[in-house]
Amino acid sequence: MKVAVIGLGSMGKRRIRLIQKLDDAIRIIGVDLSEERRMECENTYAIKTEERLEGLFKEEVDCVFVCTSPLSHSSIITQCLNRKMHVFTELNLVADDYDKNIALAKGHGRVLFLSSTFLYREEIMRIKSLLAEAGCQVNYIYHVGQYLPDWHPWENYKDFFVGDNRSNGCREIFAIEMPWLVHVFGDIEKVDAIKSRISGLEIGYNDNYITVLHHRSGHKGVLAVDVVSRKAVRNLEVYGEDVYLQWDGSSGGLRIYDFEMREEIVLRVYDEIDKLEHYSDSIIENAYMSEIVNFFNAIKGEEKPKYSFEEDQRILELIDRIES
């Protein structure tokens, strides 16, 4: 199989590293305008690179991973689908050309796959099963925040996609978190939002949101999202008559309260953790690998993608409502 990774930033490098770990027989071509990034990937991963898509399209490529900034995705996806390539894309954050690309993929019989990494986290799957076992109505309080200048410390936050109002930092957090919240707690039928700017960040969008999500299942949640928290946090508390659990976003941070023993129990959900030293405890490689496997199995016709463009379109419409 010949695979192209378009965009050789941090996510592109992660995809290359994991694809090689999965199957070192897969041939990878990297694409990036930056000569520095191309040289780094050629030296580190021993892959061929191209500066532009025109060079890539001279190759017979089976599938592509689109890892560029979100607002560039739709055009790249269209071009690749027109050349009958299967497409894996990172978060798009906007629904540009969704209907067209969905139709193109179906017309060419190609897989159009959208990353939603948290759906592959073992903690999320365990939370879903624990709620099913409890069988009661629950509420949850969930805070996700990180100070925007800390996202990419090596560059100014105004110089990458979170500086753009259409692909802003809060919007990215919503797009990461809401698919798994819907998966675990059910479809959202109503949302109420309070938002404002409370920082001195040089951005043109609200830097914090407090939302109340009403799920059709009867579950309710408070979701607090921001780009102002000086400590990077992901804190979840779920409570109901027959269940109480907490998760701090880390691989070893899922805890459930034992009513009979009157103590918290740490739940082990991973047999083995794949983690890079320079990333925070909430970022592990296992889920990124799992969705790559899901993509390749979808190409083979052995599995269905866990998340679709159609589902994401509904999530993005909901985020639009929260922002408006």
C-alpha positions in Angstrom: 0.0 0.0 0.0 1.2 3.5 -0.8 0.0 6.2 1.7 0.4 10.0 1.5 0.5 12.2 4.6 -0.3 15.8 3.6 0.9 18.3 6.2 4.1 17.4 8.1 3.5 19.3 11.3 3.0 17.6 14.7 -0.1 15.6 13.6 1.4 14.6 10.3 4.5 13.3 12.0 2.4 11.4 14.5 0.5 9.7 11.7 3.7 8.7 9.9 5.3 7.3 13.1 2.2 5.2 13.9 1.7 4.0 10.3 5.3 2.8 10.3 4.8 1.1 13.7 1.7 -0.6 12.4 3.2 -1.9 9.2 6.7 -1.0 8.1 6.0 -2.3 4.6 3.6 0.6 3.8 5.2 3.2 1.6 4.7 6.7 2.8 5.0 10.0 0.9 5.0 13.3 2.8 3.7 16.5 1.4 4.5 20.0 2.8 5.4 23.4 1.5 8.0 23.8 4.2 11.4 22.5 3.1 12.5 22.3 6.7 9.6 19.9 7.6 10.2 17.8 4.5 13.9 17.4 5.3 13.2 16.5 8.9 10.7 13.8 7.8 13.0 12.4 5.1 15.8 12.2 7.7 13.8 10.9 10.6 11.4 8.5 8.9 13.3 7.7 5.7 10.3 8.7 3.5 10.0 10.4 0.1 8.5 13.9 0.2 6.9 16.4 -2.2 6.4 20.1 -1.9 3.0 20.3 -3.6 0.0 18.1 -4.4 0.9 18.2 -8.1 4.0 16.1 -7.3 1.9 13.7 -5.2 -0.7 13.2 -7.9 2.0 11.8 -10.2 2.2 8.8 -7.9 -0.2 5.9 -7.6 -1.4 6.5 -4.1 -4.1 4.4 -2.3 -5.0 6.7 0.5 -4.1 10.0 2.1 -4.0 11.5 5.6 -4.9 15.2 5.5 -3.0 16.8 8.4 -2.9 20.4 7.3 -4.6 23.3 9.1 -8.4 22.8 9.2 -9.5 25.5 6.8 -7.4 24.0 4.0 -9.0 20.5 4.3 -12.0 20.7 2.0 -10.1 21.5 -1.2 -7.5 18.9 -0.5 -10.1 16.3 0.2 -12.0 17.1 -3.0 -8.8 16.8 -5.1 -7.9 13.5 -3.6 -11.4 12.0 -3.9 -11.4 13.1 -7.6 -8.3 11.0 -8.0 -10.1 8.1 -6.3 -8.0 8.0 -3.1 -9.4 7.0 0.2 -9.2 10.0 2.6 -8.5 10.2 6.3 -8.8 13.8 7.6 -8.0 15.4 11.0 -10.7 17.6 12.5 -12.1 20.0 9.9 -13.8 22.5 12.4 -15.9 23.9 9.5 -18.4 22.1 7.2 -17.0 23.5 3.9 -18.0 21.3 1.0 -19.2 18.5 3.2 -22.2 17.6 1.0 -20.0 17.6 -2.1 -17.2 15.5 -0.6 -19.7 13.0 0.9 -21.3 12.6 -2.6 -17.8 12.3 -4.2 -16.7 9.5 -1.8 -19.9 7.6 -2.4 -19.7 8.1 -6.1 -16.2 6.8 -6.3 -16.7 4.1 -3.8 -14.0 5.5 -1.5 -13.8 5.8 2.3 -14.1 9.3 3.7 -12.9 9.0 7.2 -12.9 11.7 9.9 -10.7 11.6 13.0 -12.5 11.7 16.3 -9.8 10.4 18.6 -11.6 10.4 21.9 -14.1 7.9 20.6 -11.2 5.4 20.6 -10.1 6.1 24.2 -10.6 3.2 26.5 -11.7 5.5 29.3 -14.6 6.8 27.2 -15.7 3.2 26.3 -15.5 2.3 30.0 -17.5 5.4 31.1 -20.2 4.4 28.6 -20.4 0.8 29.9 -20.5 2.0 33.5 -23.4 4.3 32.8 -25.2 1.4 31.1 -24.6 -0.8 34.1 -25.9 1.9 36.5 -29.0 2.4 34.4 -29.9 5.7 36.1 -30.2 9.3 35.0 -27.1 11.3 35.5 -25.7 14.8 35.5 -22.1 15.7 34.6 -19.8 18.7 35.0 -16.9 18.8 32.5 -14.2 21.5 32.3 -11.7 21.5 29.4 -9.3 24.4 29.2 -5.8 25.4 28.4 -4.1 28.8 28.0 -3.9 29.5 24.3 -0.2 30.6 24.1 0.7 27.2 25.6 -1.0 25.2 22.8 2.0 25.6 20.5 4.8 27.1 22.6 7.1 27.2 19.6 5.0 29.6 17.7 2.7 32.6 18.2 -0.9 31.6 18.7 -1.9 34.3 16.1 0.2 32.5 13.5 -1.7 29.1 13.3 -5.3 28.1 12.9 -6.6 28.8 16.4 -6.0 32.5 15.7 -8.7 32.5 13.0 -12.2 33.1 14.1 -13.6 30.2 11.9 -11.2 27.6 13.4 -10.7 29.2 16.9 -9.4 27.5 20.0 -12.7 27.1 21.8 -14.3 25.7 18.6 -11.6 23.1 18.4 -12.2 22.0 22.0 -16.0 21.7 21.3 -15.3 19.7 18.1 -13.0 17.3 20.0 -15.3 16.8 23.0 -18.9 16.8 21.7 -18.7 13.7 19.6 -17.9 11.5 22.5 -20.3 13.3 24.8 -23.1 12.5 22.3 -21.8 8.9 22.0 -21.9 8.4 25.8 -24.8 10.5 26.9 -27.0 10.6 23.8 -28.1 13.1 21.2 -28.4 16.7 22.3 -31.9 18.2 22.0 -31.2 21.6 23.7 -28.2 23.7 24.5 -27.9 26.9 26.5 -24.7 28.9 26.4 -23.0 31.8 28.2 -19.8 33.1 26.7 -17.5 36.1 27.0 -14.0 37.3 26.9 -12.1 37.5 30.2 -8.5 37.5 29.0 -6.2 40.0 27.4 -5.5 37.5 24.5 -5.3 39.2 21.1 -8.1 37.2 19.5 -11.4 38.1 17.8 -13.6 35.5 19.5 -14.9 34.5 22.9 -12.3 32.9 25.1 -14.6 31.0 27.5 -18.0 29.2 27.3 -20.2 27.7 29.9 -22.9 25.5 28.3 -25.7 23.4 29.6 -26.4 20.3 27.4 -29.8 18.6 27.5 -29.6 15.1 26.1 -32.6 13.2 24.7 -31.8 10.4 27.1 -32.6 12.7 30.0 -29.0 13.1 31.0 -27.8 16.7 31.5 -24.4 18.3 31.6 -22.5 21.5 32.2 -19.6 21.8 29.7 -17.1 24.6 30.4 -14.7 25.3 27.6 -11.9 27.9 27.5 -8.5 29.0 26.3 -7.6 31.0 29.4 -6.9 28.3 32.1 -3.3 28.7 33.0 -3.3 25.0 34.0 -4.2 22.6 31.2 -7.3 20.8 32.6 -9.7 18.1 31.6 -11.9 17.3 34.6 -15.1 15.3 34.4 -17.5 14.5 37.2 -20.5 12.2 36.6 -23.1 11.6 39.3 -26.5 9.9 39.7 -28.3 7.8 42.3 -26.4 4.7 41.4 -23.1 5.9 40.0 -20.3 8.5 40.8 -17.2 8.7 38.7 -14.5 11.1 37.9 -11.9 11.4 35.1 -8.9 13.8 34.9 -8.2 13.1 31.2 -5.1 10.9 31.9 -4.8 7.2 31.1 -4.8 6.3 34.8 -7.2 9.0 36.0 -10.6 7.2 35.8 -12.1 6.7 39.2 -15.4 5.3 40.5 -16.9 5.6 43.9 -17.7 2.2 45.6 -20.8 2.9 47.7 -20.4 -0.2 49.8 -16.7 0.3 50.6 -17.2 4.1 50.7 -14.0 4.6 48.8 -12.8 5.6 45.4 -11.4 3.0 43.1 -8.9 3.7 40.3 -10.0 1.8 37.2 -7.2 0.3 35.1 -8.4 0.5 31.5 -5.1 -0.1 29.5 -2.9 -3.1 29.5 -0.2 -1.1 27.8 0.2 2.6 27.3 2.0 4.1 24.3 3.0 7.7 25.2 5.7 10.1 24.2 7.7 11.8 27.0 7.2 15.4 25.9 3.4 15.2 25.8 1.0 15.7 28.7 -0.5 12.8 30.6 -3.8 13.3 28.7 -2.2 12.6 25.3 -1.5 9.0 24.6 -0.8 7.3 21.3 -3.2 4.3 21.7 -6.3 6.0 20.5 -4.5 7.6 17.5 -3.3 4.1 16.5 -6.8 2.6 16.9 -8.4 5.1 14.5 -5.7 4.4 11.9 -6.4 0.7 12.2 -10.2 1.5 11.9 -9.5 3.5 8.7 -7.4 0.8 7.1 -10.0 -1.9 8.0 -12.7 0.3 6.6 -10.8 0.4 3.3 -10.7 -3.4 3.4 -14.5 -3.5 4.0 -13.9 -5.2 7.4 -15.2 -2.3 9.6 -17.2 0.8 9.5 -15.7 4.2 10.6 -16.7 5.1 14.2 -17.5 8.6 13.1 -18.8 10.0 9.9 -18.9 13.3 8.1 -22.7 13.2 8.4 -22.4 13.0 12.2 -19.8 15.8 12.2 -22.0 18.0 10.2 -24.6 17.9 12.9 -22.0 18.5 15.6 -20.6 21.5 13.7 -24.2 22.9 13.3 -24.6 22.6 17.1 -21.3 24.4 17.7 -22.4 27.2 15.3 -25.5 27.6 17.5 -23.4 27.8 20.6 -21.1 30.4 19.1 -23.9 32.6 17.6 
